[in-house]
């Protein structure tokens, strides 16, 4: 299955893209997605381990199973004042 991951801020800057498409086997987990992103984009490795992933509008645990078509976002730092 193909999982599209939306990137913002520093994550977008590192890969110079607004999103990446990651190919995973059926019933892959968020943790497996995280590992595959690090394998494909090693420069994200240090950063990506500290930040949560969101599936749709909810935060996801690494053990959560993905399904094709789900909207995945890496939730980075948010600034404000």
C-alpha positions as a Markdown table, in Angstrom:
| # | Residue | x | y | z |
|---|---|---|---|---|
| 1 | Unk | 0.0 | 0.0 | 0.0 |
| 2 | Unk | 1.1 | 3.6 | -0.5 |
| 3 | Unk | 0.9 | 6.0 | 2.4 |
| 4 | Unk | 1.2 | 9.7 | 1.8 |
| 5 | Unk | 2.9 | 11.7 | 4.5 |
| 6 | Unk | 2.4 | 15.4 | 4.7 |
| 7 | Unk | 5.5 | 17.4 | 5.7 |
| 8 | Unk | 5.7 | 20.9 | 7.3 |
| 9 | Unk | 8.4 | 23.2 | 8.6 |
| 10 | Unk | 11.8 | 21.6 | 9.1 |
| 11 | Unk | 10.6 | 18.2 | 7.8 |
| 12 | Unk | 9.6 | 19.8 | 4.5 |
| 13 | Unk | 12.9 | 21.7 | 4.4 |
| 14 | Unk | 15.0 | 18.6 | 4.8 |
| 15 | Unk | 13.4 | 16.7 | 1.9 |
| 16 | Unk | 12.4 | 19.8 | -0.1 |
| 17 | Unk | 8.9 | 18.4 | -0.7 |
| 18 | Unk | 5.4 | 19.0 | 0.7 |
| 19 | Unk | 4.7 | 15.3 | 1.0 |
| 20 | Unk | 6.3 | 11.9 | 0.5 |
| 21 | Unk | 4.7 | 8.7 | -0.6 |
| 22 | Unk | 5.9 | 5.6 | 1.2 |
| 23 | Unk | 5.3 | 2.0 | 0.1 |
| 24 | Unk | 4.5 | -0.4 | 2.9 |
| 25 | Unk | 3.0 | -3.9 | 3.2 |
| 26 | Unk | -0.6 | -4.2 | 4.1 |
| 27 | Unk | -1.3 | -3.9 | 7.9 |
| 28 | Unk | 2.0 | -2.0 | 8.5 |
| 29 | Unk | 2.1 | 0.1 | 11.6 |
| 30 | Unk | 3.0 | 3.7 | 12.3 |
| 31 | Unk | 6.3 | 2.5 | 13.8 |
| 32 | Unk | 7.1 | 0.7 | 10.6 |
| 33 | Unk | 6.2 | 3.8 | 8.6 |
| 34 | Unk | 8.5 | 5.8 | 10.9 |
| 35 | Unk | 11.4 | 3.3 | 10.3 |
| 36 | Unk | 10.9 | 3.3 | 6.5 |
| 37 | Unk | 11.0 | 7.1 | 6.4 |
| 38 | Unk | 14.2 | 7.1 | 8.3 |
| 39 | Unk | 15.6 | 4.4 | 6.0 |
| 40 | Unk | 14.7 | 6.4 | 2.9 |
| 41 | Unk | 15.5 | 9.9 | 4.3 |
| 42 | Unk | 18.3 | 9.4 | 6.8 |
| 43 | Unk | 18.5 | 13.2 | 7.5 |
| 44 | Unk | 15.1 | 13.0 | 9.1 |
| 45 | Unk | 16.2 | 10.3 | 11.5 |
| 46 | Unk | 17.2 | 12.4 | 14.5 |
| 47 | Unk | 14.2 | 14.7 | 14.1 |
| 48 | Unk | 11.5 | 12.2 | 13.4 |
| 49 | Unk | 11.9 | 10.0 | 16.5 |
| 50 | Unk | 10.9 | 12.9 | 18.8 |
| 51 | Unk | 7.7 | 13.9 | 17.1 |
| 52 | Unk | 4.2 | 12.3 | 17.0 |
| 53 | Unk | 2.4 | 11.2 | 13.9 |
| 54 | Unk | -1.2 | 12.1 | 13.3 |
| 55 | Unk | -3.7 | 10.0 | 11.3 |
| 56 | Unk | -6.4 | 12.3 | 10.2 |
| 57 | Unk | -7.1 | 14.5 | 13.1 |
| 58 | Unk | -5.9 | 12.2 | 15.9 |
| 59 | Unk | -2.4 | 11.4 | 17.3 |
| 60 | Unk | -1.3 | 7.9 | 16.6 |
| 61 | Unk | 0.8 | 5.4 | 18.6 |
| 62 | Unk | 3.6 | 3.5 | 16.8 |
| 63 | Unk | 1.6 | 0.3 | 17.2 |
| 64 | Unk | -1.4 | 1.6 | 15.3 |
| 65 | Unk | -2.1 | -0.2 | 12.0 |
| 66 | Unk | -2.3 | 2.0 | 8.9 |
| 67 | Unk | -4.8 | 1.6 | 6.1 |
| 68 | Unk | -4.3 | 2.9 | 2.6 |
| 69 | Unk | -5.7 | 6.4 | 2.0 |
| 70 | Unk | -5.3 | 7.6 | 5.5 |
| 71 | Unk | -3.9 | 11.1 | 5.9 |
| 72 | Unk | -0.6 | 11.0 | 7.8 |
| 73 | Unk | 1.1 | 14.1 | 9.2 |
| 74 | Unk | 4.3 | 14.4 | 11.1 |
| 75 | Unk | 3.5 | 16.8 | 13.9 |
| 76 | Unk | 6.5 | 19.2 | 14.3 |
| 77 | Unk | 7.1 | 22.1 | 16.5 |
| 78 | Unk | 4.5 | 24.9 | 16.4 |
| 79 | Unk | 5.5 | 28.5 | 17.1 |
| 80 | Unk | 3.3 | 31.2 | 18.3 |
| 81 | Unk | 3.1 | 34.1 | 20.5 |
